[in-house]
Amino acid sequence: MKVRRGVNLTGARQVGKSTLAGMLEFPSLRRYTFDDKLVRGIAMDDPNGFVQHAEGETIVIDEIQKVPDALEAIKMVVDEDSTAGQYLLTGSSNLHFAKAIKDSLAGRFGKVRLRTLALGEINGSAPNFLQRAFSRDFDSSYAGFSKRDVIRAAFRGGYPEIQSYSPTDRNDWVEAYVDDLLQKDIKDVTEIRKLHELRSTAHWLFAHTAQFFAIDELAAKSAIAKVTAQNYMEALKALYLFDSLPAWTKTDYGMVGKREKWMATDSALVANALGWDEESVYMDENRSGKLVETWAYQQLASIAEAEGGYAITHYRDNRKREIDFMVERKDGVMLGIEVKAGQASIGDFRHLKWFASNLAKGQFTGIVLYSGTNTLRFGDGFYAVPLAALGA
C-alpha cells in the first residue's frame, strides 16, 4: 500500500481477509462491503461516483468481485492518479475470472493472496522452513508429531474458525461452507446453472487431490462433456477451492510430463467434505497419503508466498518417476520434496537422487518429509525431515 496505487487482497472465504484489512490503519479511510445489498446497489447505479476519493484518502472495499463495474471505474481513477495507497480491495474469488472485467489492474495494483493458517502460524513460529531447507539447516529432531498427529492436523486444516471445533462441528461447518460457495459465490465468477454437476465435480476433485488424472476420466465419471468439466474446474479454482500445480519442464528431456496436478487448497476441505474419519484414514494408505500430501502443499504454498521468491511445481515423466514438489528459488537453486504419511526409507529417495544426477543443473537438495521425530541424512544433500519441521 505504501508503493502501489492499490492492493488486491484475495483468497478464499473465511480465511481472514476482512479481519486483516480491519487491522490496517490509514490517515484517512472509508470502508465498504459489497455483501451489503444497499451499498452494492449504490455502487452498481453509479460506479464512477462511488469510487471517487479525496486527496490522501484510502477506500477499502470488501467483496469487490460483486460489482465488476467498480473495478473499471477504479482503473480510470488510478490511470489518472498514480498516488500510492488509494484502494484496498478484498475478494473471495479470483478477479481474473470475474464477469464483465474487460481489463486488468496489472501494473497498477499489487496482489496478495491470503491462505488459510499454516502450521507455523498456529504454533506461533516464523515461516522459515524453505529458507532453512535451502541452507540445509535442520534441527536434529522435532518432537511430538506422529502419523496420528499429522492426520489430526490435516483434518483440522487451516480455516481459523474451526481450529477448536469438534470433529462433528467441523464436518458440519465444511459442508455448509462448500454449499455456500457452490450456491452463492459461484454466481460471481460464472453462469453455471447445473449446480448438482458442479458439486459432483468438486467432490470428485476432493477425492482425487494430489493425484494424476485425465479430464476425460472426470468427464466420464460425472457424465458431462469434457469442455464442461474444464469449465467447472476453472470455476472451482476461481473460488480458491483448488490450485493447479504446474509441472516442472525446464529441461530438454523428452520424457518429462507437462500435466498439472490439482490440489485442494486446504486439507480440511478434503477430509470433512468427503465425510472421512481420522481412524479409517490412519489405516488407509491411499487416503492418508493424499491427505497428508495436500496438507504439506498447504504449508509449503503458504511459506513460499510469505517469504517470496519461490516457485512450486511437481515432477513426473513417462518412466513413472515422480517428485511431489519441486521448489525453485529465483537463482535457480532447487529443492525436491517427497511427502510420506508414515516412515521414510532409502527407497523414498530414488527419484530425488535420479533427478539430482540427471536433470539438476546446480545445487539440489532432496527432502523426504515424514511423520517421525529425527532428521536423518541419506547421502550428501539428501534428508529425511519430520513433517513437524514445516511449522517449527
One Martini backbone bead per residue (centre of mass of N, CA, C, O) as a GRO file, in nm:
protein
  392
    1MET     BB    1   0.053   0.066  -0.013
    2LYS     BB    2   0.320   0.249  -0.028
    3VAL     BB    3   0.372   0.182  -0.367
    4ARG     BB    4   0.080   0.134  -0.454
    5ARG     BB    5  -0.233   0.225  -0.567
    6GLY     BB    6  -0.303  -0.078  -0.492
    7VAL     BB    7  -0.474  -0.364  -0.333
    8ASN     BB    8  -0.528  -0.718  -0.376
    9LEU     BB    9  -0.708  -0.901  -0.141
   10THR     BB   10  -0.699  -1.250  -0.155
   11GLY     BB   11  -0.928  -1.530  -0.115
   12ALA     BB   12  -1.089  -1.721   0.067
   13ARG     BB   13  -1.329  -1.778   0.259
   14GLN     BB   14  -1.252  -1.743   0.599
   15VAL     BB   15  -0.926  -1.637   0.624
   16GLY     BB   16  -0.908  -1.297   0.702
   17LYS     BB   17  -0.932  -1.037   0.524
   18SER     BB   18  -1.110  -0.839   0.690
   19THR     BB   19  -0.941  -0.854   0.944
   20LEU     BB   20  -0.681  -0.746   0.822
   21ALA     BB   21  -0.794  -0.482   0.706
   22GLY     BB   22  -0.892  -0.383   1.000
   23MET     BB   23  -0.581  -0.354   1.112
   24LEU     BB   24  -0.545  -0.120   0.928
   25GLU     BB   25  -0.388   0.203   0.902
   26PHE     BB   26  -0.510   0.528   0.802
   27PRO     BB   27  -0.540   0.863   0.776
   28SER     BB   28  -0.775   0.805   0.550
   29LEU     BB   29  -1.106   0.644   0.569
   30ARG     BB   30  -1.303   0.398   0.378
   31ARG     BB   31  -1.572   0.155   0.423
   32TYR     BB   32  -1.676  -0.139   0.231
   33THR     BB   33  -1.947  -0.372   0.141
   34PHE     BB   34  -2.086  -0.595  -0.112
   35ASP     BB   35  -2.274  -0.756   0.088
   36ASP     BB   36  -2.426  -0.500   0.086
   37LYS     BB   37  -2.703  -0.427  -0.086
   38LEU     BB   38  -2.710  -0.119  -0.079
   39VAL     BB   39  -2.416  -0.062  -0.157
   40ARG     BB   40  -2.421  -0.222  -0.418
   41GLY     BB   41  -2.641  -0.056  -0.560
   42ILE     BB   42  -2.493   0.216  -0.563
   43ALA     BB   43  -2.247   0.114  -0.727
   44MET     BB   44  -2.407   0.024  -0.977
   45ASP     BB   45  -2.538   0.305  -1.047
   46ASP     BB   46  -2.238   0.466  -0.953
   47PRO     BB   47  -1.922   0.383  -0.991
   48ASN     BB   48  -1.765   0.650  -1.040
   49GLY     BB   49  -1.864   0.797  -0.782
   50PHE     BB   50  -1.800   0.581  -0.559
   51VAL     BB   51  -1.461   0.583  -0.610
   52GLN     BB   52  -1.423   0.847  -0.509
   53HIS     BB   53  -1.156   1.059  -0.369
   54ALA     BB   54  -0.970   1.208  -0.159
   55GLU     BB   55  -0.694   1.340  -0.069
   56GLY     BB   56  -0.537   1.075   0.107
   57GLU     BB   57  -0.752   0.860   0.054
   58THR     BB   58  -0.889   0.543   0.159
   59ILE     BB   59  -1.038   0.258  -0.002
   60VAL     BB   60  -1.240  -0.005   0.130
   61ILE     BB   61  -1.329  -0.315  -0.046
   62ASP     BB   62  -1.555  -0.569  -0.009
   63GLU     BB   63  -1.629  -0.784  -0.249
   64ILE     BB   64  -1.558  -0.667  -0.547
   65GLN     BB   65  -1.676  -0.891  -0.752
   66LYS     BB   66  -1.987  -0.788  -0.732
   67VAL     BB   67  -1.864  -0.508  -0.890
   68PRO     BB   68  -1.707  -0.478  -1.179
   69ASP     BB   69  -1.752  -0.172  -1.252
   70ALA     BB   70  -1.569  -0.066  -1.021
   71LEU     BB   71  -1.303  -0.150  -1.152
   72GLU     BB   72  -1.322   0.034  -1.396
   73ALA     BB   73  -1.333   0.295  -1.229
   74ILE     BB   74  -1.062   0.257  -1.081
   75LYS     BB   75  -0.885   0.253  -1.330
   76MET     BB   76  -0.942   0.547  -1.410
   77VAL     BB   77  -0.824   0.677  -1.158
   78VAL     BB   78  -0.525   0.544  -1.162
   79ASP     BB   79  -0.455   0.658  -1.446
   80GLU     BB   80  -0.460   0.966  -1.328
   81ASP     BB   81  -0.350   0.844  -1.040
   82SER     BB   82  -0.030   0.742  -0.879
   83THR     BB   83  -0.099   0.721  -0.600
   84ALA     BB   84  -0.051   0.571  -0.314
   85GLY     BB   85  -0.311   0.404  -0.138
   86GLN     BB   86  -0.620   0.420  -0.250
   87TYR     BB   87  -0.668   0.090  -0.253
   88LEU     BB   88  -0.853  -0.180  -0.085
   89LEU     BB   89  -0.909  -0.503  -0.209
   90THR     BB   90  -1.152  -0.756  -0.150
   91GLY     BB   91  -1.173  -1.122  -0.222
   92SER     BB   92  -1.325  -1.466  -0.293
   93SER     BB   93  -1.227  -1.419  -0.596
   94ASN     BB   94  -1.085  -1.434  -0.892
   95LEU     BB   95  -1.066  -1.163  -1.101
   96HIS     BB   96  -1.006  -1.312  -1.370
   97PHE     BB   97  -1.316  -1.448  -1.357
   98ALA     BB   98  -1.479  -1.213  -1.356
   99LYS     BB   99  -1.735  -1.054  -1.462
  100ALA     BB  100  -1.693  -0.788  -1.696
  101ILE     BB  101  -1.380  -0.787  -1.722
  102LYS     BB  102  -1.173  -0.605  -1.956
  103ASP     BB  103  -0.951  -0.518  -1.742
  104SER     BB  104  -0.671  -0.497  -1.572
  105LEU     BB  105  -0.454  -0.403  -1.279
  106ALA     BB  106  -0.197  -0.435  -1.402
  107GLY     BB  107   0.064  -0.229  -1.264
  108ARG     BB  108  -0.127  -0.089  -1.033
  109PHE     BB  109  -0.155  -0.355  -0.863
  110GLY     BB  110  -0.134  -0.540  -0.595
  111LYS     BB  111  -0.094  -0.891  -0.484
  112VAL     BB  112  -0.264  -1.076  -0.218
  113ARG     BB  113  -0.261  -1.398  -0.082
  114LEU     BB  114  -0.480  -1.550   0.142
  115ARG     BB  115  -0.445  -1.808   0.348
  116THR     BB  116  -0.457  -2.041   0.541
  117LEU     BB  117  -0.343  -2.164   0.813
  118ALA     BB  118  -0.047  -2.242   0.927
  119LEU     BB  119   0.131  -2.419   1.144
  120GLY     BB  120   0.316  -2.186   1.234
  121GLU     BB  121   0.087  -1.994   1.314
  122ILE     BB  122  -0.039  -2.179   1.526
  123ASN     BB  123   0.255  -2.195   1.680
  124GLY     BB  124   0.418  -1.913   1.646
  125SER     BB  125   0.592  -1.929   1.378
  126ALA     BB  126   0.809  -1.879   1.146
  127PRO     BB  127   0.836  -1.877   0.779
  128ASN     BB  128   1.143  -2.080   0.743
  129PHE     BB  129   1.174  -2.356   0.599
  130LEU     BB  130   1.297  -2.290   0.318
  131GLN     BB  131   1.543  -2.143   0.412
  132ARG     BB  132   1.658  -2.391   0.566
  133ALA     BB  133   1.657  -2.595   0.333
  134PHE     BB  134   1.858  -2.444   0.144
  135SER     BB  135   2.077  -2.456   0.394
  136ARG     BB  136   2.064  -2.727   0.551
  137ASP     BB  137   1.900  -2.632   0.837
  138PHE     BB  138   1.846  -2.871   1.069
  139ASP     BB  139   1.717  -3.019   1.309
  140SER     BB  140   1.762  -3.319   1.475
  141SER     BB  141   1.470  -3.260   1.607
  142TYR     BB  142   1.097  -3.326   1.621
  143ALA     BB  143   0.848  -3.310   1.836
  144GLY     BB  144   0.520  -3.437   1.840
  145PHE     BB  145   0.468  -3.593   1.522
  146SER     BB  146   0.280  -3.812   1.433
  147LYS     BB  147   0.071  -3.961   1.223
  148ARG     BB  148  -0.176  -3.880   1.389
  149ASP     BB  149  -0.104  -3.580   1.411
  150VAL     BB  150  -0.109  -3.517   1.110
  151ILE     BB  151  -0.402  -3.604   1.056
  152ARG     BB  152  -0.527  -3.411   1.258
  153ALA     BB  153  -0.421  -3.155   1.118
  154ALA     BB  154  -0.560  -3.212   0.843
  155PHE     BB  155  -0.853  -3.204   0.951
  156ARG     BB  156  -0.827  -2.907   1.058
  157GLY     BB  157  -0.642  -2.727   0.917
  158GLY     BB  158  -0.672  -2.344   0.848
  159TYR     BB  159  -0.933  -2.250   0.947
  160PRO     BB  160  -0.989  -2.048   1.206
  161GLU     BB  161  -1.281  -2.128   1.319
  162ILE     BB  162  -1.210  -2.466   1.340
  163GLN     BB  163  -0.974  -2.528   1.546
  164SER     BB  164  -1.187  -2.597   1.809
  165TYR     BB  165  -1.347  -2.808   1.684
  166SER     BB  166  -1.526  -3.062   1.647
  167PRO     BB  167  -1.566  -3.302   1.421
  168THR     BB  168  -1.870  -3.246   1.376
  169ASP     BB  169  -1.860  -2.935   1.348
  170ARG     BB  170  -1.653  -2.933   1.119
  171ASN     BB  171  -1.819  -3.090   0.915
  172ASP     BB  172  -2.057  -2.891   0.904
  173TRP     BB  173  -1.900  -2.641   0.818
  174VAL     BB  174  -1.785  -2.746   0.548
  175GLU     BB  175  -2.053  -2.814   0.414
  176ALA     BB  176  -2.165  -2.520   0.426
  177TYR     BB  177  -1.934  -2.381   0.281
  178VAL     BB  178  -1.955  -2.526   0.009
  179ASP     BB  179  -2.249  -2.460  -0.044
  180ASP     BB  180  -2.217  -2.151  -0.059
  181LEU     BB  181  -2.019  -2.139  -0.292
  182LEU     BB  182  -2.202  -2.314  -0.503
  183GLN     BB  183  -2.470  -2.118  -0.468
  184LYS     BB  184  -2.340  -1.813  -0.458
  185ASP     BB  185  -2.036  -1.736  -0.546
  186ILE     BB  186  -2.045  -1.854  -0.837
  187LYS     BB  187  -2.196  -1.601  -0.965
  188ASP     BB  188  -1.924  -1.421  -0.982
  189VAL     BB  189  -1.774  -1.630  -1.219
  190THR     BB  190  -2.046  -1.769  -1.338
  191GLU     BB  191  -2.324  -1.938  -1.533
  192ILE     BB  192  -2.383  -2.175  -1.371
  193ARG     BB  193  -2.670  -2.408  -1.332
  194LYS     BB  194  -2.555  -2.704  -1.268
  195LEU     BB  195  -2.492  -2.759  -0.946
  196HIS     BB  196  -2.477  -3.070  -0.923
  197GLU     BB  197  -2.231  -3.094  -1.112
  198LEU     BB  198  -2.038  -2.914  -0.953
  199ARG     BB  199  -2.044  -3.080  -0.696
  200SER     BB  200  -1.941  -3.342  -0.819
  201THR     BB  201  -1.672  -3.224  -0.911
  202ALA     BB  202  -1.565  -3.138  -0.635
  203HIS     BB  203  -1.568  -3.422  -0.504
  204TRP     BB  204  -1.384  -3.555  -0.709
  205LEU     BB  205  -1.140  -3.368  -0.650
  206PHE     BB  206  -1.110  -3.431  -0.355
  207ALA     BB  207  -1.059  -3.745  -0.410
  208HIS     BB  208  -0.802  -3.638  -0.624
  209THR     BB  209  -0.600  -3.523  -0.458
  210ALA     BB  210  -0.267  -3.547  -0.561
  211GLN     BB  211  -0.360  -3.665  -0.838
  212PHE     BB  212  -0.364  -3.825  -1.135
  213PHE     BB  213  -0.562  -3.705  -1.421
  214ALA     BB  214  -0.808  -3.714  -1.657
  215ILE     BB  215  -1.061  -3.533  -1.785
  216ASP     BB  216  -1.205  -3.773  -1.911
  217GLU     BB  217  -1.258  -3.914  -1.641
  218LEU     BB  218  -1.432  -3.698  -1.512
  219ALA     BB  219  -1.647  -3.682  -1.735
  220ALA     BB  220  -1.738  -3.979  -1.720
  221LYS     BB  221  -1.815  -3.992  -1.413
  222SER     BB  222  -2.013  -3.720  -1.451
  223ALA     BB  223  -2.160  -3.699  -1.728
  224ILE     BB  224  -1.975  -3.493  -1.900
  225ALA     BB  225  -1.827  -3.275  -2.075
  226LYS     BB  226  -1.510  -3.177  -2.116
  227VAL     BB  227  -1.560  -2.867  -2.129
  228THR     BB  228  -1.728  -2.863  -1.870
  229ALA     BB  229  -1.514  -2.968  -1.678
  230GLN     BB  230  -1.316  -2.735  -1.726
  231ASN     BB  231  -1.506  -2.509  -1.629
  232TYR     BB  232  -1.546  -2.615  -1.343
  233MET     BB  233  -1.250  -2.612  -1.254
  234GLU     BB  234  -1.207  -2.305  -1.291
  235ALA     BB  235  -1.426  -2.217  -1.091
  236LEU     BB  236  -1.302  -2.360  -0.839
  237LYS     BB  237  -1.039  -2.202  -0.857
  238ALA     BB  238  -1.165  -1.912  -0.828
  239LEU     BB  239  -1.264  -2.004  -0.521
  240TYR     BB  240  -1.015  -2.157  -0.379
  241LEU     BB  241  -1.037  -2.484  -0.370
  242PHE     BB  242  -0.813  -2.487  -0.602
  243ASP     BB  243  -0.501  -2.596  -0.737
  244SER     BB  244  -0.270  -2.573  -1.005
  245LEU     BB  245   0.010  -2.776  -1.050
  246PRO     BB  246   0.278  -2.746  -1.216
  247ALA     BB  247   0.513  -2.854  -1.427
  248TRP     BB  248   0.835  -2.944  -1.459
  249THR     BB  249   1.017  -2.815  -1.779
  250LYS     BB  250   1.341  -2.742  -1.749
  251THR     BB  251   1.389  -2.930  -2.025
  252ASP     BB  252   1.503  -3.170  -2.290
  253TYR     BB  253   1.353  -3.400  -2.171
  254GLY     BB  254   1.124  -3.595  -2.347
  255MET     BB  255   0.972  -3.750  -2.084
  256VAL     BB  256   0.843  -3.515  -1.971
  257GLY     BB  257   0.581  -3.387  -1.811
  258LYS     BB  258   0.274  -3.145  -1.831
  259ARG     BB  259   0.085  -3.210  -1.610
  260GLU     BB  260  -0.127  -3.119  -1.391
  261LYS     BB  261  -0.187  -3.076  -1.036
  262TRP     BB  262  -0.451  -3.120  -0.818
  263MET     BB  263  -0.522  -2.905  -0.531
  264ALA     BB  264  -0.628  -2.866  -0.240
  265THR     BB  265  -0.614  -2.579  -0.027
  266ASP     BB  266  -0.746  -2.769   0.206
  267SER     BB  267  -0.760  -3.050   0.401
  268ALA     BB  268  -1.042  -3.011   0.536
  269LEU     BB  269  -1.209  -3.037   0.282
  270VAL     BB  270  -1.151  -3.329   0.222
  271ALA     BB  271  -1.217  -3.480   0.492
  272ASN     BB  272  -1.511  -3.344   0.539
  273ALA     BB  273  -1.658  -3.355   0.260
  274LEU     BB  274  -1.610  -3.688   0.258
  275GLY     BB  275  -1.655  -3.812   0.557
  276TRP     BB  276  -1.417  -3.865   0.723
  277ASP     BB  277  -1.206  -4.051   0.947
  278GLU     BB  278  -0.920  -4.081   1.123
  279GLU     BB  279  -0.893  -4.390   1.153
  280SER     BB  280  -0.938  -4.478   0.856
  281VAL     BB  281  -0.707  -4.306   0.741
  282TYR     BB  282  -0.476  -4.432   0.904
  283MET     BB  283  -0.536  -4.728   0.762
  284ASP     BB  284  -0.519  -4.569   0.479
  285GLU     BB  285  -0.279  -4.516   0.251
  286ASN     BB  286  -0.417  -4.348   0.031
  287ARG     BB  287  -0.563  -4.131   0.202
  288SER     BB  288  -0.323  -4.042   0.378
  289GLY     BB  289  -0.136  -3.956   0.149
  290LYS     BB  290  -0.316  -3.729   0.010
  291LEU     BB  291  -0.375  -3.565   0.265
  292VAL     BB  292  -0.080  -3.500   0.352
  293GLU     BB  293   0.005  -3.372   0.085
  294THR     BB  294  -0.200  -3.143   0.098
  295TRP     BB  295  -0.102  -3.026   0.365
  296ALA     BB  296   0.190  -2.970   0.272
  297TYR     BB  297   0.115  -2.776   0.047
  298GLN     BB  298  -0.017  -2.566   0.226
  299GLN     BB  299   0.249  -2.496   0.369
  300LEU     BB  300   0.437  -2.429   0.128
  301ALA     BB  301   0.266  -2.207  -0.002
  302SER     BB  302   0.263  -2.015   0.238
  303ILE     BB  303   0.569  -1.984   0.270
  304ALA     BB  304   0.641  -1.892  -0.019
  305GLU     BB  305   0.459  -1.631  -0.007
  306ALA     BB  306   0.580  -1.502   0.248
  307GLU     BB  307   0.883  -1.495   0.150
  308GLY     BB  308   0.945  -1.523  -0.137
  309GLY     BB  309   1.100  -1.642  -0.444
  310TYR     BB  310   0.906  -1.893  -0.520
  311ALA     BB  311   0.858  -2.208  -0.699
  312ILE     BB  312   0.590  -2.445  -0.750
  313THR     BB  313   0.615  -2.788  -0.841
  314HIS     BB  314   0.626  -3.084  -1.044
  315TYR     BB  315   0.728  -3.432  -1.108
  316ARG     BB  316   0.697  -3.611  -1.432
  317ASP     BB  317   0.730  -3.918  -1.610
  318ASN     BB  318   0.714  -4.200  -1.838
  319ARG     BB  319   0.883  -4.370  -1.597
  320LYS     BB  320   0.744  -4.302  -1.312
  321ARG     BB  321   0.875  -4.043  -1.219
  322GLU     BB  322   0.835  -3.882  -0.894
  323ILE     BB  323   0.773  -3.547  -0.753
  324ASP     BB  324   0.581  -3.371  -0.559
  325PHE     BB  325   0.803  -3.125  -0.508
  326MET     BB  326   0.919  -2.823  -0.658
  327VAL     BB  327   1.167  -2.585  -0.543
  328GLU     BB  328   1.235  -2.259  -0.674
  329ARG     BB  329   1.466  -2.033  -0.690
  330LYS     BB  330   1.563  -1.748  -0.847
  331ASP     BB  331   1.870  -1.879  -0.885
  332GLY     BB  332   1.790  -2.210  -0.940
  333VAL     BB  333   1.768  -2.338  -0.685
  334MET     BB  334   1.680  -2.672  -0.551
  335LEU     BB  335   1.394  -2.858  -0.445
  336GLY     BB  336   1.305  -3.188  -0.337
  337ILE     BB  337   0.972  -3.320  -0.243
  338GLU     BB  338   0.868  -3.572  -0.029
  339VAL     BB  339   0.566  -3.741   0.093
  340LYS     BB  340   0.504  -3.899   0.415
  341ALA     BB  341   0.286  -4.039   0.643
  342GLY     BB  342   0.517  -4.206   0.740
  343GLN     BB  343   0.791  -4.362   0.690
  344ALA     BB  344   1.128  -4.364   0.602
  345SER     BB  345   1.332  -4.455   0.311
  346ILE     BB  346   1.562  -4.515   0.071
  347GLY     BB  347   1.344  -4.547  -0.161
  348ASP     BB  348   1.234  -4.242  -0.144
  349PHE     BB  349   1.511  -4.129  -0.308
  350ARG     BB  350   1.535  -4.226  -0.609
  351HIS     BB  351   1.417  -3.975  -0.767
  352LEU     BB  352   1.592  -3.758  -0.642
  353LYS     BB  353   1.866  -3.880  -0.734
  354TRP     BB  354   1.809  -3.884  -1.032
  355PHE     BB  355   1.767  -3.583  -1.069
  356ALA     BB  356   2.045  -3.489  -0.962
  357SER     BB  357   2.208  -3.655  -1.190
  358ASN     BB  358   2.026  -3.556  -1.467
  359LEU     BB  359   1.882  -3.239  -1.420
  360ALA     BB  360   2.049  -3.089  -1.236
  361LYS     BB  361   2.241  -2.771  -1.255
  362GLY     BB  362   2.268  -2.749  -0.946
  363GLN     BB  363   2.181  -2.719  -0.652
  364PHE     BB  364   2.049  -3.010  -0.471
  365THR     BB  365   1.769  -3.090  -0.257
  366GLY     BB  366   1.662  -3.380  -0.079
  367ILE     BB  367   1.327  -3.441   0.056
  368VAL     BB  368   1.174  -3.628   0.323
  369LEU     BB  369   0.863  -3.613   0.450
  370TYR     BB  370   0.785  -3.724   0.786
  371SER     BB  371   0.643  -3.909   1.082
  372GLY     BB  372   0.878  -3.819   1.270
  373THR     BB  373   1.166  -3.688   1.478
  374ASN     BB  374   1.420  -3.729   1.290
  375THR     BB  375   1.702  -3.621   1.131
  376LEU     BB  376   1.809  -3.769   0.822
  377ARG     BB  377   2.084  -3.898   0.640
  378PHE     BB  378   2.105  -3.987   0.262
  379GLY     BB  379   2.337  -3.816   0.191
  380ASP     BB  380   2.439  -3.571  -0.011
  381GLY     BB  381   2.157  -3.365   0.019
  382PHE     BB  382   1.989  -3.588   0.195
  383TYR     BB  383   1.661  -3.582   0.367
  384ALA     BB  384   1.494  -3.671   0.661
  385VAL     BB  385   1.199  -3.488   0.758
  386PRO     BB  386   0.994  -3.376   0.970
  387LEU     BB  387   0.680  -3.240   0.942
  388ALA     BB  388   0.716  -3.043   1.188
  389ALA     BB  389   0.913  -2.840   1.038
  390LEU     BB  390   0.690  -2.662   0.898
  391GLY     BB  391   0.615  -2.538   1.217
  392ALA     BB  392   0.898  -2.455   1.382
   0.00000   0.00000   0.00000
